[in-house]
Amino acid sequence: MFLCYALTAGINLLSAIMAGLGAVSVASAAYLILELSDPYVGLFKMRQDIFDGLMKTLAAAERGGVSPEEAAPRRAG
């Protein structure tokens, strides 16, 4: 919304900076959507065994078996 206001203003340094920041924010949002659409590859990747454990915990909690805190594996230390 604010980017549209900056684009309708006259060309000066501030409006050029705001247009650049708007372009960077839209590009980074599109990049994150594409990057996180496949969680096992890419720059931000998740190990499959951790993800599978998380999904099992959430599924058990949804069925009413146990709360996610009780089903979470305990770490030593």
C-alpha positions as CSV (number, residue, x, y, z in Angstrom):
1,M,0.0,0.0,0.0
2,F,2.7,2.5,0.9
3,L,4.7,1.4,-2.1
4,C,1.8,2.6,-4.3
5,Y,1.9,6.0,-2.7
6,A,5.6,6.3,-3.3
7,L,5.2,5.4,-6.9
8,T,2.6,8.1,-7.5
9,A,4.9,10.7,-6.0
10,G,7.4,12.7,-8.0
11,I,10.8,11.1,-8.7
12,N,13.3,11.9,-5.9
13,L,15.8,10.0,-3.8
14,L,13.3,8.9,-1.2
15,S,10.7,7.6,-3.6
16,A,13.5,5.7,-5.5
17,I,14.7,4.1,-2.2
18,M,11.1,3.1,-1.2
19,A,10.5,1.6,-4.7
20,G,13.7,-0.4,-4.3
21,L,12.8,-1.6,-0.8
22,G,9.4,-2.6,-2.1
23,A,10.9,-4.6,-4.9
24,V,13.3,-6.3,-2.5
25,S,10.5,-7.2,-0.1
26,V,8.3,-8.7,-2.8
27,A,11.2,-10.6,-4.3
28,S,12.2,-12.0,-0.9
29,A,8.6,-13.1,-0.1
30,A,8.4,-14.9,-3.5
31,Y,11.8,-16.5,-2.8
32,L,10.7,-17.8,0.6
33,I,7.5,-19.2,-0.7
34,L,9.4,-21.1,-3.4
35,E,12.2,-22.2,-1.0
36,L,9.8,-23.5,1.7
37,S,7.5,-25.3,-0.7
38,D,10.0,-28.3,-0.6
39,P,11.3,-28.6,3.0
40,Y,14.0,-31.3,2.3
41,V,16.2,-29.4,-0.2
42,G,17.5,-25.9,-0.7
43,L,19.0,-23.3,1.5
44,F,16.5,-23.8,4.4
45,K,16.2,-27.6,4.7
46,M,14.8,-29.8,7.4
47,R,16.0,-33.2,8.2
48,Q,13.3,-35.8,7.4
49,D,13.5,-37.7,10.6
50,I,12.9,-34.6,12.7
51,F,10.0,-33.6,10.5
52,D,8.5,-37.1,10.7
53,G,8.7,-37.1,14.5
54,L,7.0,-33.7,14.6
55,M,4.2,-34.9,12.4
56,K,3.7,-38.0,14.6
57,T,3.6,-35.9,17.7
58,L,1.1,-33.5,16.2
59,A,-1.1,-36.4,14.9
60,A,-1.1,-38.0,18.3
61,A,-2.1,-34.8,20.0
62,E,-4.9,-34.2,17.5
63,R,-6.3,-37.6,18.2
64,G,-6.5,-36.7,21.9
65,G,-3.9,-39.3,23.0
66,V,-1.4,-37.0,24.7
67,S,-0.4,-33.3,24.6
68,P,2.5,-32.3,22.3
69,E,4.6,-31.5,25.4
70,E,4.1,-35.0,26.8
71,A,4.8,-36.8,23.5
72,A,7.9,-34.8,22.7
73,P,11.1,-36.8,23.1
74,R,13.1,-35.8,26.2
75,R,16.7,-34.6,25.6
76,A,19.3,-35.6,28.1
77,G,21.3,-32.9,29.7
